[in-house]
Amino acid sequence: MGILWTIIVGFVVGIVAKFIMPGRNEPQGFILTTILGIIGMFVGTYLGQLVGWYGPNDGARFIGGVVGACVVLLIYGMIAGRRTA
């Protein structure tokens, strides 16, 4: 159940991050949105632990995951924008 829950939450986090930071250089489709959300949860966990929001054994919650996914989407947009220009 843990993997399925990670996929579902990652997909929702990816959708919310794409609504917050729209752009033409964003990943498209169900799988890339889910991967964006899952990576965002990992980035959110790391940033949250760095800032002090979460303890050493805590994972990112929804807001932390959205923040992490927005950071990943920003970096992805910068890299993809550079490649197409």
PDB file of N, CA, C and O in Angstrom:
ATOM      1  N   MET A   1       0.821  -1.189   0.000  1.00  0.00           N
ATOM      2  CA  MET A   1       0.000   0.000   0.000  1.00  0.00           C
ATOM      3  C   MET A   1       0.869   1.258   0.000  1.00  0.00           C
ATOM      4  O   MET A   1       0.420   2.310  -0.455  1.00  0.00           O
ATOM      5  N   GLY A   2       2.097   1.171   0.499  1.00  0.00           N
ATOM      6  CA  GLY A   2       2.964   2.331   0.575  1.00  0.00           C
ATOM      7  C   GLY A   2       3.350   2.867  -0.797  1.00  0.00           C
ATOM      8  O   GLY A   2       3.392   4.082  -0.988  1.00  0.00           O
ATOM      9  N   ILE A   3       3.633   1.987  -1.758  1.00  0.00           N
ATOM     10  CA  ILE A   3       4.006   2.408  -3.109  1.00  0.00           C
ATOM     11  C   ILE A   3       2.814   3.061  -3.796  1.00  0.00           C
ATOM     12  O   ILE A   3       2.962   4.099  -4.441  1.00  0.00           O
ATOM     13  N   LEU A   4       1.632   2.460  -3.661  1.00  0.00           N
ATOM     14  CA  LEU A   4       0.432   3.022  -4.276  1.00  0.00           C
ATOM     15  C   LEU A   4       0.120   4.397  -3.697  1.00  0.00           C
ATOM     16  O   LEU A   4      -0.227   5.319  -4.436  1.00  0.00           O
ATOM     17  N   TRP A   5       0.240   4.536  -2.393  1.00  0.00           N
ATOM     18  CA  TRP A   5       0.000   5.820  -1.742  1.00  0.00           C
ATOM     19  C   TRP A   5       1.012   6.869  -2.216  1.00  0.00           C
ATOM     20  O   TRP A   5       0.644   8.024  -2.428  1.00  0.00           O
ATOM     21  N   THR A   6       2.257   6.489  -2.383  1.00  0.00           N
ATOM     22  CA  THR A   6       3.282   7.405  -2.882  1.00  0.00           C
ATOM     23  C   THR A   6       2.948   7.873  -4.290  1.00  0.00           C
ATOM     24  O   THR A   6       3.113   9.051  -4.606  1.00  0.00           O
ATOM     25  N   ILE A   7       2.484   6.974  -5.131  1.00  0.00           N
ATOM     26  CA  ILE A   7       2.125   7.333  -6.504  1.00  0.00           C
ATOM     27  C   ILE A   7       0.936   8.284  -6.518  1.00  0.00           C
ATOM     28  O   ILE A   7       0.942   9.267  -7.259  1.00  0.00           O
ATOM     29  N   ILE A   8      -0.077   8.009  -5.716  1.00  0.00           N
ATOM     30  CA  ILE A   8      -1.270   8.862  -5.687  1.00  0.00           C
ATOM     31  C   ILE A   8      -0.928  10.248  -5.168  1.00  0.00           C
ATOM     32  O   ILE A   8      -1.299  11.248  -5.784  1.00  0.00           O
ATOM     33  N   VAL A   9      -0.230  10.323  -4.048  1.00  0.00           N
ATOM     34  CA  VAL A   9       0.132  11.619  -3.483  1.00  0.00           C
ATOM     35  C   VAL A   9       1.092  12.353  -4.416  1.00  0.00           C
ATOM     36  O   VAL A   9       0.972  13.567  -4.583  1.00  0.00           O
ATOM     37  N   GLY A  10       2.034  11.650  -5.021  1.00  0.00           N
ATOM     38  CA  GLY A  10       2.954  12.263  -5.970  1.00  0.00           C
ATOM     39  C   GLY A  10       2.229  12.858  -7.155  1.00  0.00           C
ATOM     40  O   GLY A  10       2.590  13.940  -7.618  1.00  0.00           O
ATOM     41  N   PHE A  11       1.196  12.165  -7.664  1.00  0.00           N
ATOM     42  CA  PHE A  11       0.415  12.684  -8.782  1.00  0.00           C
ATOM     43  C   PHE A  11      -0.322  13.957  -8.384  1.00  0.00           C
ATOM     44  O   PHE A  11      -0.310  14.935  -9.131  1.00  0.00           O
ATOM     45  N   VAL A  12      -0.963  13.957  -7.218  1.00  0.00           N
ATOM     46  CA  VAL A  12      -1.697  15.142  -6.766  1.00  0.00           C
ATOM     47  C   VAL A  12      -0.743  16.306  -6.524  1.00  0.00           C
ATOM     48  O   VAL A  12      -1.047  17.440  -6.893  1.00  0.00           O
ATOM     49  N   VAL A  13       0.394  16.041  -5.913  1.00  0.00           N
ATOM     50  CA  VAL A  13       1.390  17.092  -5.684  1.00  0.00           C
ATOM     51  C   VAL A  13       1.897  17.639  -7.010  1.00  0.00           C
ATOM     52  O   VAL A  13       2.076  18.849  -7.149  1.00  0.00           O
ATOM     53  N   GLY A  14       2.131  16.766  -7.988  1.00  0.00           N
ATOM     54  CA  GLY A  14       2.578  17.205  -9.307  1.00  0.00           C
ATOM     55  C   GLY A  14       1.550  18.083  -9.994  1.00  0.00           C
ATOM     56  O   GLY A  14       1.911  19.076 -10.627  1.00  0.00           O
ATOM     57  N   ILE A  15       0.273  17.735  -9.881  1.00  0.00           N
ATOM     58  CA  ILE A  15      -0.795  18.547 -10.486  1.00  0.00           C
ATOM     59  C   ILE A  15      -0.857  19.919  -9.838  1.00  0.00           C
ATOM     60  O   ILE A  15      -0.951  20.929 -10.536  1.00  0.00           O
ATOM     61  N   VAL A  16      -0.806  19.967  -8.515  1.00  0.00           N
ATOM     62  CA  VAL A  16      -0.868  21.247  -7.811  1.00  0.00           C
ATOM     63  C   VAL A  16       0.336  22.113  -8.176  1.00  0.00           C
ATOM     64  O   VAL A  16       0.187  23.317  -8.383  1.00  0.00           O
ATOM     65  N   ALA A  17       1.509  21.524  -8.257  1.00  0.00           N
ATOM     66  CA  ALA A  17       2.710  22.286  -8.622  1.00  0.00           C
ATOM     67  C   ALA A  17       2.605  22.826 -10.041  1.00  0.00           C
ATOM     68  O   ALA A  17       3.053  23.939 -10.313  1.00  0.00           O
ATOM     69  N   LYS A  18       2.014  22.046 -10.952  1.00  0.00           N
ATOM     70  CA  LYS A  18       1.853  22.518 -12.327  1.00  0.00           C
ATOM     71  C   LYS A  18       0.825  23.637 -12.419  1.00  0.00           C
ATOM     72  O   LYS A  18       0.930  24.497 -13.294  1.00  0.00           O
ATOM     73  N   PHE A  19      -0.173  23.641 -11.528  1.00  0.00           N
ATOM     74  CA  PHE A  19      -1.123  24.750 -11.498  1.00  0.00           C
ATOM     75  C   PHE A  19      -0.494  26.012 -10.919  1.00  0.00           C
ATOM     76  O   PHE A  19      -0.809  27.119 -11.357  1.00  0.00           O
ATOM     77  N   ILE A  20       0.388  25.855  -9.943  1.00  0.00           N
ATOM     78  CA  ILE A  20       1.047  27.007  -9.327  1.00  0.00           C
ATOM     79  C   ILE A  20       2.060  27.619 -10.280  1.00  0.00           C
ATOM     80  O   ILE A  20       2.163  28.842 -10.369  1.00  0.00           O
ATOM     81  N   MET A  21       2.805  26.792 -10.990  1.00  0.00           N
ATOM     82  CA  MET A  21       3.853  27.273 -11.890  1.00  0.00           C
ATOM     83  C   MET A  21       3.587  26.800 -13.320  1.00  0.00           C
ATOM     84  O   MET A  21       4.258  25.883 -13.793  1.00  0.00           O
ATOM     85  N   PRO A  22       2.616  27.411 -14.021  1.00  0.00           N
ATOM     86  CA  PRO A  22       2.360  26.981 -15.393  1.00  0.00           C
ATOM     87  C   PRO A  22       3.459  27.466 -16.328  1.00  0.00           C
ATOM     88  O   PRO A  22       4.149  28.445 -16.044  1.00  0.00           O
ATOM     89  N   GLY A  23       3.604  26.781 -17.422  1.00  0.00           N
ATOM     90  CA  GLY A  23       4.607  27.162 -18.409  1.00  0.00           C
ATOM     91  C   GLY A  23       4.589  26.202 -19.575  1.00  0.00           C
ATOM     92  O   GLY A  23       4.001  25.123 -19.499  1.00  0.00           O
ATOM     93  N   ARG A  24       5.230  26.597 -20.647  1.00  0.00           N
ATOM     94  CA  ARG A  24       5.231  25.734 -21.821  1.00  0.00           C
ATOM     95  C   ARG A  24       6.301  24.658 -21.733  1.00  0.00           C
ATOM     96  O   ARG A  24       6.249  23.679 -22.478  1.00  0.00           O
ATOM     97  N   ASN A  25       7.266  24.817 -20.842  1.00  0.00           N
ATOM     98  CA  ASN A  25       8.356  23.839 -20.703  1.00  0.00           C
ATOM     99  C   ASN A  25       8.144  22.916 -19.519  1.00  0.00           C
ATOM    100  O   ASN A  25       9.100  22.581 -18.818  1.00  0.00           O
ATOM    101  N   GLU A  26       6.908  22.500 -19.285  1.00  0.00           N
ATOM    102  CA  GLU A  26       6.652  21.617 -18.161  1.00  0.00           C
ATOM    103  C   GLU A  26       6.430  20.195 -18.659  1.00  0.00           C
ATOM    104  O   GLU A  26       6.004  19.991 -19.796  1.00  0.00           O
ATOM    105  N   PRO A  27       6.716  19.218 -17.814  1.00  0.00           N
ATOM    106  CA  PRO A  27       6.511  17.832 -18.227  1.00  0.00           C
ATOM    107  C   PRO A  27       5.028  17.549 -18.455  1.00  0.00           C
ATOM    108  O   PRO A  27       4.183  18.012 -17.688  1.00  0.00           O
ATOM    109  N   GLN A  28       4.713  16.805 -19.486  1.00  0.00           N
ATOM    110  CA  GLN A  28       3.336  16.497 -19.851  1.00  0.00           C
ATOM    111  C   GLN A  28       3.036  15.031 -19.561  1.00  0.00           C
ATOM    112  O   GLN A  28       3.927  14.183 -19.602  1.00  0.00           O
ATOM    113  N   GLY A  29       1.781  14.747 -19.271  1.00  0.00           N
ATOM    114  CA  GLY A  29       1.334  13.377 -19.115  1.00  0.00           C
ATOM    115  C   GLY A  29       1.276  12.914 -17.675  1.00  0.00           C
ATOM    116  O   GLY A  29       1.838  13.534 -16.772  1.00  0.00           O
ATOM    117  N   PHE A  30       0.578  11.801 -17.489  1.00  0.00           N
ATOM    118  CA  PHE A  30       0.356  11.233 -16.172  1.00  0.00           C
ATOM    119  C   PHE A  30       1.656  10.788 -15.513  1.00  0.00           C
ATOM    120  O   PHE A  30       1.891  11.079 -14.341  1.00  0.00           O
ATOM    121  N   ILE A  31       2.490  10.093 -16.254  1.00  0.00           N
ATOM    122  CA  ILE A  31       3.701   9.515 -15.666  1.00  0.00           C
ATOM    123  C   ILE A  31       4.686  10.609 -15.273  1.00  0.00           C
ATOM    124  O   ILE A  31       5.246  10.566 -14.178  1.00  0.00           O
ATOM    125  N   LEU A  32       4.908  11.591 -16.151  1.00  0.00           N
ATOM    126  CA  LEU A  32       5.853  12.656 -15.817  1.00  0.00           C
ATOM    127  C   LEU A  32       5.338  13.551 -14.700  1.00  0.00           C
ATOM    128  O   LEU A  32       6.127  14.049 -13.897  1.00  0.00           O
ATOM    129  N   THR A  33       4.030  13.763 -14.636  1.00  0.00           N
ATOM    130  CA  THR A  33       3.457  14.533 -13.530  1.00  0.00           C
ATOM    131  C   THR A  33       3.640  13.795 -12.213  1.00  0.00           C
ATOM    132  O   THR A  33       3.956  14.405 -11.191  1.00  0.00           O
ATOM    133  N   THR A  34       3.441  12.483 -12.239  1.00  0.00           N
ATOM    134  CA  THR A  34       3.630  11.670 -11.038  1.00  0.00           C
ATOM    135  C   THR A  34       5.089  11.676 -10.606  1.00  0.00           C
ATOM    136  O   THR A  34       5.388  11.811  -9.420  1.00  0.00           O
ATOM    137  N   ILE A  35       5.996  11.530 -11.563  1.00  0.00           N
ATOM    138  CA  ILE A  35       7.426  11.556 -11.237  1.00  0.00           C
ATOM    139  C   ILE A  35       7.819  12.916 -10.679  1.00  0.00           C
ATOM    140  O   ILE A  35       8.602  12.997  -9.732  1.00  0.00           O
ATOM    141  N   LEU A  36       7.276  13.994 -11.263  1.00  0.00           N
ATOM    142  CA  LEU A  36       7.522  15.339 -10.744  1.00  0.00           C
ATOM    143  C   LEU A  36       7.087  15.443  -9.285  1.00  0.00           C
ATOM    144  O   LEU A  36       7.818  15.980  -8.453  1.00  0.00           O
ATOM    145  N   GLY A  37       5.905  14.933  -8.978  1.00  0.00           N
ATOM    146  CA  GLY A  37       5.408  14.986  -7.605  1.00  0.00           C
ATOM    147  C   GLY A  37       6.227  14.161  -6.636  1.00  0.00           C
ATOM    148  O   GLY A  37       6.488  14.597  -5.514  1.00  0.00           O
ATOM    149  N   ILE A  38       6.637  12.968  -7.057  1.00  0.00           N
ATOM    150  CA  ILE A  38       7.425  12.091  -6.181  1.00  0.00           C
ATOM    151  C   ILE A  38       8.800  12.713  -5.923  1.00  0.00           C
ATOM    152  O   ILE A  38       9.268  12.738  -4.785  1.00  0.00           O
ATOM    153  N   ILE A  39       9.436  13.207  -6.967  1.00  0.00           N
ATOM    154  CA  ILE A  39      10.729  13.875  -6.781  1.00  0.00           C
ATOM    155  C   ILE A  39      10.552  15.122  -5.930  1.00  0.00           C
ATOM    156  O   ILE A  39      11.398  15.438  -5.093  1.00  0.00           O
ATOM    157  N   GLY A  40       9.449  15.830  -6.147  1.00  0.00           N
ATOM    158  CA  GLY A  40       9.148  17.004  -5.331  1.00  0.00           C
ATOM    159  C   GLY A  40       8.986  16.665  -3.859  1.00  0.00           C
ATOM    160  O   GLY A  40       9.386  17.443  -2.992  1.00  0.00           O
ATOM    161  N   MET A  41       8.400  15.506  -3.572  1.00  0.00           N
ATOM    162  CA  MET A  41       8.277  15.080  -2.172  1.00  0.00           C
ATOM    163  C   MET A  41       9.653  14.825  -1.560  1.00  0.00           C
ATOM    164  O   MET A  41       9.891  15.161  -0.400  1.00  0.00           O
ATOM    165  N   PHE A  42      10.558  14.231  -2.340  1.00  0.00           N
ATOM    166  CA  PHE A  42      11.915  14.015  -1.833  1.00  0.00           C
ATOM    167  C   PHE A  42      12.642  15.340  -1.621  1.00  0.00           C
ATOM    168  O   PHE A  42      13.310  15.529  -0.605  1.00  0.00           O
ATOM    169  N   VAL A  43      12.513  16.248  -2.572  1.00  0.00           N
ATOM    170  CA  VAL A  43      13.149  17.564  -2.435  1.00  0.00           C
ATOM    171  C   VAL A  43      12.531  18.320  -1.264  1.00  0.00           C
ATOM    172  O   VAL A  43      13.240  18.973  -0.498  1.00  0.00           O
ATOM    173  N   GLY A  44      11.205  18.230  -1.125  1.00  0.00           N
ATOM    174  CA  GLY A  44      10.527  18.880  -0.001  1.00  0.00           C
ATOM    175  C   GLY A  44      10.971  18.322   1.336  1.00  0.00           C
ATOM    176  O   GLY A  44      11.109  19.063   2.309  1.00  0.00           O
ATOM    177  N   THR A  45      11.197  17.009   1.388  1.00  0.00           N
ATOM    178  CA  THR A  45      11.696  16.398   2.623  1.00  0.00           C
ATOM    179  C   THR A  45      13.085  16.926   2.953  1.00  0.00           C
ATOM    180  O   THR A  45      13.368  17.285   4.096  1.00  0.00           O
ATOM    181  N   TYR A  46      13.950  16.971   1.941  1.00  0.00           N
ATOM    182  CA  TYR A  46      15.319  17.459   2.166  1.00  0.00           C
ATOM    183  C   TYR A  46      15.308  18.928   2.597  1.00  0.00           C
ATOM    184  O   TYR A  46      15.970  19.296   3.567  1.00  0.00           O
ATOM    185  N   LEU A  47      14.558  19.764   1.878  1.00  0.00           N
ATOM    186  CA  LEU A  47      14.509  21.190   2.229  1.00  0.00           C
ATOM    187  C   LEU A  47      13.853  21.411   3.590  1.00  0.00           C
ATOM    188  O   LEU A  47      14.280  22.267   4.365  1.00  0.00           O
ATOM    189  N   GLY A  48      12.806  20.625   3.873  1.00  0.00           N
ATOM    190  CA  GLY A  48      12.138  20.741   5.170  1.00  0.00           C
ATOM    191  C   GLY A  48      13.040  20.354   6.330  1.00  0.00           C
ATOM    192  O   GLY A  48      13.000  20.984   7.387  1.00  0.00           O
ATOM    193  N   GLN A  49      13.850  19.324   6.139  1.00  0.00           N
ATOM    194  CA  GLN A  49      14.793  18.931   7.186  1.00  0.00           C
ATOM    195  C   GLN A  49      15.899  19.966   7.320  1.00  0.00           C
ATOM    196  O   GLN A  49      16.388  20.221   8.420  1.00  0.00           O
ATOM    197  N   LEU A  50      16.294  20.564   6.195  1.00  0.00           N
ATOM    198  CA  LEU A  50      17.339  21.583   6.215  1.00  0.00           C
ATOM    199  C   LEU A  50      16.869  22.838   6.955  1.00  0.00           C
ATOM    200  O   LEU A  50      17.633  23.443   7.708  1.00  0.00           O
ATOM    201  N   VAL A  51      15.619  23.222   6.738  1.00  0.00           N
ATOM    202  CA  VAL A  51      15.068  24.423   7.357  1.00  0.00           C
ATOM    203  C   VAL A  51      14.628  24.155   8.799  1.00  0.00           C
ATOM    204  O   VAL A  51      14.593  25.074   9.617  1.00  0.00           O
ATOM    205  N   GLY A  52      14.294  22.904   9.109  1.00  0.00           N
ATOM    206  CA  GLY A  52      13.868  22.557  10.450  1.00  0.00           C
ATOM    207  C   GLY A  52      12.378  22.285  10.558  1.00  0.00           C
ATOM    208  O   GLY A  52      11.855  22.190  11.668  1.00  0.00           O
ATOM    209  N   TRP A  53      11.674  22.156   9.427  1.00  0.00           N
ATOM    210  CA  TRP A  53      10.250  21.845   9.455  1.00  0.00           C
ATOM    211  C   TRP A  53      10.004  20.409   9.875  1.00  0.00           C
ATOM    212  O   TRP A  53       9.016  20.115  10.547  1.00  0.00           O
ATOM    213  N   TYR A  54      10.904  19.508   9.479  1.00  0.00           N
ATOM    214  CA  TYR A  54      10.741  18.081   9.740  1.00  0.00           C
ATOM    215  C   TYR A  54      11.953  17.549  10.482  1.00  0.00           C
ATOM    216  O   TYR A  54      13.058  18.079  10.369  1.00  0.00           O
ATOM    217  N   GLY A  55      11.717  16.483  11.249  1.00  0.00           N
ATOM    218  CA  GLY A  55      12.800  15.835  11.960  1.00  0.00           C
ATOM    219  C   GLY A  55      13.552  14.882  11.035  1.00  0.00           C
ATOM    220  O   GLY A  55      13.216  14.763   9.857  1.00  0.00           O
ATOM    221  N   PRO A  56      14.567  14.205  11.566  1.00  0.00           N
ATOM    222  CA  PRO A  56      15.386  13.316  10.736  1.00  0.00           C
ATOM    223  C   PRO A  56      14.612  12.145  10.135  1.00  0.00           C
ATOM    224  O   PRO A  56      14.966  11.677   9.052  1.00  0.00           O
ATOM    225  N   ASN A  57      13.581  11.665  10.794  1.00  0.00           N
ATOM    226  CA  ASN A  57      12.828  10.518  10.288  1.00  0.00           C
ATOM    227  C   ASN A  57      11.477  10.901   9.704  1.00  0.00           C
ATOM    228  O   ASN A  57      10.679  10.023   9.377  1.00  0.00           O
ATOM    229  N   ASP A  58      11.207  12.192   9.565  1.00  0.00           N
ATOM    230  CA  ASP A  58       9.937  12.656   9.019  1.00  0.00           C
ATOM    231  C   ASP A  58      10.050  12.870   7.521  1.00  0.00           C
ATOM    232  O   ASP A  58      11.108  13.239   7.011  1.00  0.00           O
ATOM    233  N   GLY A  59       8.956  12.634   6.829  1.00  0.00           N
ATOM    234  CA  GLY A  59       8.890  12.905   5.400  1.00  0.00           C
ATOM    235  C   GLY A  59       8.108  14.175   5.159  1.00  0.00           C
ATOM    236  O   GLY A  59       7.445  14.692   6.059  1.00  0.00           O
ATOM    237  N   ALA A  60       8.189  14.674   3.945  1.00  0.00           N
ATOM    238  CA  ALA A  60       7.470  15.892   3.593  1.00  0.00           C
ATOM    239  C   ALA A  60       5.976  15.621   3.591  1.00  0.00           C
ATOM    240  O   ALA A  60       5.512  14.562   3.169  1.00  0.00           O
ATOM    241  N   ARG A  61       5.255  16.589   4.064  1.00  0.00           N
ATOM    242  CA  ARG A  61       3.814  16.510   3.987  1.00  0.00           C
ATOM    243  C   ARG A  61       3.377  17.192   2.697  1.00  0.00           C
ATOM    244  O   ARG A  61       4.212  17.516   1.853  1.00  0.00           O
ATOM    245  N   PHE A  62       2.104  17.407   2.542  1.00  0.00           N
ATOM    246  CA  PHE A  62       1.576  17.880   1.270  1.00  0.00           C
ATOM    247  C   PHE A  62       2.159  19.231   0.855  1.00  0.00           C
ATOM    248  O   PHE A  62       2.608  19.384  -0.280  1.00  0.00           O
ATOM    249  N   ILE A  63       2.156  20.200   1.751  1.00  0.00           N
ATOM    250  CA  ILE A  63       2.659  21.540   1.411  1.00  0.00           C
ATOM    251  C   ILE A  63       4.155  21.490   1.121  1.00  0.00           C
ATOM    252  O   ILE A  63       4.621  22.130   0.177  1.00  0.00           O
ATOM    253  N   GLY A  64       4.903  20.751   1.906  1.00  0.00           N
ATOM    254  CA  GLY A  64       6.339  20.605   1.659  1.00  0.00           C
ATOM    255  C   GLY A  64       6.605  19.926   0.326  1.00  0.00           C
ATOM    256  O   GLY A  64       7.556  20.281  -0.371  1.00  0.00           O
ATOM    257  N   GLY A  65       5.773  18.950  -0.037  1.00  0.00           N
ATOM    258  CA  GLY A  65       5.912  18.286  -1.322  1.00  0.00           C
ATOM    259  C   GLY A  65       5.613  19.221  -2.484  1.00  0.00           C
ATOM    260  O   GLY A  65       6.281  19.170  -3.516  1.00  0.00           O
ATOM    261  N   VAL A  66       4.602  20.079  -2.315  1.00  0.00           N
ATOM    262  CA  VAL A  66       4.279  21.042  -3.365  1.00  0.00           C
ATOM    263  C   VAL A  66       5.413  22.055  -3.526  1.00  0.00           C
ATOM    264  O   VAL A  66       5.763  22.418  -4.649  1.00  0.00           O
ATOM    265  N   VAL A  67       5.981  22.507  -2.422  1.00  0.00           N
ATOM    266  CA  VAL A  67       7.120  23.429  -2.499  1.00  0.00           C
ATOM    267  C   VAL A  67       8.292  22.759  -3.208  1.00  0.00           C
ATOM    268  O   VAL A  67       8.923  23.362  -4.076  1.00  0.00           O
ATOM    269  N   GLY A  68       8.582  21.519  -2.839  1.00  0.00           N
ATOM    270  CA  GLY A  68       9.663  20.782  -3.487  1.00  0.00           C
ATOM    271  C   GLY A  68       9.406  20.558  -4.966  1.00  0.00           C
ATOM    272  O   GLY A  68      10.325  20.668  -5.777  1.00  0.00           O
ATOM    273  N   ALA A  69       8.150  20.241  -5.333  1.00  0.00           N
ATOM    274  CA  ALA A  69       7.807  20.034  -6.733  1.00  0.00           C
ATOM    275  C   ALA A  69       7.914  21.338  -7.521  1.00  0.00           C
ATOM    276  O   ALA A  69       8.302  21.324  -8.689  1.00  0.00           O
ATOM    277  N   CYS A  70       7.573  22.465  -6.892  1.00  0.00           N
ATOM    278  CA  CYS A  70       7.728  23.763  -7.560  1.00  0.00           C
ATOM    279  C   CYS A  70       9.204  24.065  -7.809  1.00  0.00           C
ATOM    280  O   CYS A  70       9.558  24.611  -8.854  1.00  0.00           O
ATOM    281  N   VAL A  71      10.056  23.715  -6.865  1.00  0.00           N
ATOM    282  CA  VAL A  71      11.499  23.909  -7.049  1.00  0.00           C
ATOM    283  C   VAL A  71      11.996  23.031  -8.198  1.00  0.00           C
ATOM    284  O   VAL A  71      12.768  23.487  -9.041  1.00  0.00           O
ATOM    285  N   VAL A  72      11.555  21.776  -8.230  1.00  0.00           N
ATOM    286  CA  VAL A  72      11.952  20.867  -9.309  1.00  0.00           C
ATOM    287  C   VAL A  72      11.424  21.383 -10.650  1.00  0.00           C
ATOM    288  O   VAL A  72      12.133  21.329 -11.655  1.00  0.00           O
ATOM    289  N   LEU A  73      10.185  21.880 -10.671  1.00  0.00           N
ATOM    290  CA  LEU A  73       9.605  22.400 -11.906  1.00  0.00           C
ATOM    291  C   LEU A  73      10.334  23.645 -12.379  1.00  0.00           C
ATOM    292  O   LEU A  73      10.503  23.841 -13.583  1.00  0.00           O
ATOM    293  N   LEU A  74      10.763  24.481 -11.465  1.00  0.00           N
ATOM    294  CA  LEU A  74      11.538  25.675 -11.815  1.00  0.00           C
ATOM    295  C   LEU A  74      12.873  25.276 -12.445  1.00  0.00           C
ATOM    296  O   LEU A  74      13.262  25.830 -13.473  1.00  0.00           O
ATOM    297  N   ILE A  75      13.568  24.332 -11.842  1.00  0.00           N
ATOM    298  CA  ILE A  75      14.850  23.867 -12.380  1.00  0.00           C
ATOM    299  C   ILE A  75      14.645  23.176 -13.725  1.00  0.00           C
ATOM    300  O   ILE A  75      15.436  23.369 -14.648  1.00  0.00           O
ATOM    301  N   TYR A  76      13.592  22.373 -13.840  1.00  0.00           N
ATOM    302  CA  TYR A  76      13.297  21.697 -15.102  1.00  0.00           C
ATOM    303  C   TYR A  76      13.005  22.713 -16.207  1.00  0.00           C
ATOM    304  O   TYR A  76      13.474  22.563 -17.334  1.00  0.00           O
ATOM    305  N   GLY A  77      12.232  23.740 -15.881  1.00  0.00           N
ATOM    306  CA  GLY A  77      11.917  24.783 -16.858  1.00  0.00           C
ATOM    307  C   GLY A  77      13.147  25.547 -17.308  1.00  0.00           C
ATOM    308  O   GLY A  77      13.254  25.922 -18.476  1.00  0.00           O
ATOM    309  N   MET A  78      14.074  25.781 -16.395  1.00  0.00           N
ATOM    310  CA  MET A  78      15.300  26.483 -16.764  1.00  0.00           C
ATOM    311  C   MET A  78      16.161  25.613 -17.685  1.00  0.00           C
ATOM    312  O   MET A  78      16.735  26.115 -18.652  1.00  0.00           O
ATOM    313  N   ILE A  79      16.251  24.332 -17.394  1.00  0.00           N
ATOM    314  CA  ILE A  79      17.058  23.434 -18.214  1.00  0.00           C
ATOM    315  C   ILE A  79      16.390  23.222 -19.572  1.00  0.00           C
ATOM    316  O   ILE A  79      17.065  23.279 -20.600  1.00  0.00           O
ATOM    317  N   ALA A  80      15.087  22.980 -19.594  1.00  0.00           N
ATOM    318  CA  ALA A  80      14.383  22.750 -20.849  1.00  0.00           C
ATOM    319  C   ALA A  80      14.319  24.025 -21.675  1.00  0.00           C
ATOM    320  O   ALA A  80      14.369  23.964 -22.904  1.00  0.00           O
ATOM    321  N   GLY A  81      14.209  25.171 -21.031  1.00  0.00           N
ATOM    322  CA  GLY A  81      14.208  26.442 -21.752  1.00  0.00           C
ATOM    323  C   GLY A  81      15.541  26.732 -22.411  1.00  0.00           C
ATOM    324  O   GLY A  81      15.585  27.296 -23.505  1.00  0.00           O
ATOM    325  N   ARG A  82      16.603  26.362 -21.771  1.00  0.00           N
ATOM    326  CA  ARG A  82      17.934  26.543 -22.320  1.00  0.00           C
ATOM    327  C   ARG A  82      18.163  25.636 -23.522  1.00  0.00           C
ATOM    328  O   ARG A  82      18.816  26.021 -24.492  1.00  0.00           O
ATOM    329  N   ARG A  83      17.621  24.435 -23.443  1.00  0.00           N
ATOM    330  CA  ARG A  83      17.817  23.457 -24.491  1.00  0.00           C
ATOM    331  C   ARG A  83      17.050  23.835 -25.765  1.00  0.00           C
ATOM    332  O   ARG A  83      17.535  23.581 -26.868  1.00  0.00           O
ATOM    333  N   THR A  84      15.860  24.437 -25.630  1.00  0.00           N
ATOM    334  CA  THR A  84      15.064  24.772 -26.806  1.00  0.00           C
ATOM    335  C   THR A  84      15.397  26.129 -27.395  1.00  0.00           C
ATOM    336  O   THR A  84      15.031  26.404 -28.538  1.00  0.00           O
ATOM    337  N   ALA A  85      16.070  26.975 -26.659  1.00  0.00           N
ATOM    338  CA  ALA A  85      16.360  28.326 -27.164  1.00  0.00           C
ATOM    339  C   ALA A  85      17.578  28.367 -28.035  1.00  0.00           C
ATOM    340  O   ALA A  85      17.947  29.431 -28.531  1.00  0.00           O
TER     341      ALA A  85
END
